[in-house]
Amino acid sequence: VFTIDVDALLARIGPRTKLVFIANPNNPTSTCIDRDSLRRLVEGVPSEVVLVIDAAYAEYATAADYAIGHEYVAARENVLVLRTLSKAFGLAALRVGWAHCPVAMARLMNQVRGVGNVNAVAQAAACAALEDMAFVADVVARNAATRERLAARYRALGLQPLPSQANFFAVGFPSGVGCSAKQAFEHLTRRGIWIRALADCGMPEHLRITIGTDADNERLFAALSEVLGR
Ligand SMILES: Cc1ncc(COP(=O)(O)O)c(C=O)c1O
């Protein structure tokens, strides 16, 4: 299982714990915890410990039981939700993100943030982007449809994509599938396809592969078929 283990996380909180940080959907696993698990986490984190919910990939999550958690910000003093325009809004190069947090936390962050940390041009672009939610809806719908198709294609090759709620997959290479994740990584790199090996995340038999354009995806699957000998 490659999802956040809420009980294990809560069990590790001790007197020296100041902050608990999760990404939901998570990177690099692409998986989510559900609404009930999130509630259990929020309720289990002591009020003097800050809980950060990084929801960078929230827009892509289509599961009915997914919850971002904004409601907990108003209800508690210790919860912070992070969002970004780097993903579904397509503005990664502008470096615009935002936090939904209690006023007291915003005051503290304003004391330490650099001057002009989000520059005026980026702010203007972000405001324009937020007016165009039809663009985001289109990105999200196309991502979800492509995600479903690609999951089936990975499985048809004998690979094991984790259930993705994001715009990428963590793809498992089971033993006997034809090559290891490392061999696939090297082959794809030789073909000019840049993906992420996950050995440094403790997932040596998985690769993190973005959902690309149709043309990207065709190149990817051609190269995967080659290296798997299919
Ligand atoms: C979980 C998660 N949070 C945040 C970010 C980065 O967001 P930003 O571009 O707003 O710094 C990423 C980007 O890879 C991410 O995977």
The ligand as an SDF file (V2000), in Angstrom:
LIG
                    3D

 16 16  0  0  0  0  0  0  0  0999 V2000
    3.2160   17.9540   -3.3980 C   0  0  0  0  0  0  0  0  0  0  0  0
    3.7480   19.2060   -4.0630 C   0  0  0  0  0  0  0  0  0  0  0  0
    3.6050   20.3950   -3.4520 N   0  0  0  0  0  0  0  0  0  0  0  0
    4.0710   21.5310   -4.0250 C   0  0  0  0  0  0  0  0  0  0  0  0
    4.7300   21.4970   -5.2460 C   0  0  0  0  0  0  0  0  0  0  0  0
    5.3000   22.7360   -5.8230 C   0  0  0  0  0  0  0  0  0  0  0  0
    4.4210   23.7610   -5.8920 O   0  0  0  0  0  0  0  0  0  0  0  0
    4.9650   25.1830   -6.3210 P   0  0  0  0  0  0  0  0  0  0  0  0
    5.3320   25.1060   -7.7810 O   0  0  0  0  0  0  0  0  0  0  0  0
    3.8010   26.0790   -6.0670 O   0  0  0  0  0  0  0  0  0  0  0  0
    6.1580   25.4990   -5.4890 O   0  0  0  0  0  0  0  0  0  0  0  0
    4.8940   20.3070   -5.8950 C   0  0  0  0  0  0  0  0  0  0  0  0
    5.5710   20.3180   -7.1950 C   0  0  0  0  0  0  0  0  0  0  0  0
    6.1840   19.4280   -7.6670 O   0  0  0  0  0  0  0  0  0  0  0  0
    4.4080   19.1180   -5.2870 C   0  0  0  0  0  0  0  0  0  0  0  0
    4.5760   17.9540   -5.8900 O   0  0  0  0  0  0  0  0  0  0  0  0
  1  2  1  0
  2  3  1  0
  2 15  2  0
  3  4  2  0
  4  5  1  0
  5  6  1  0
  5 12  2  0
  6  7  1  0
  7  8  1  0
  8  9  2  0
  8 10  1  0
  8 11  1  0
 12 13  1  0
 12 15  1  0
 13 14  2  0
 15 16  1  0
M  END
$$$$
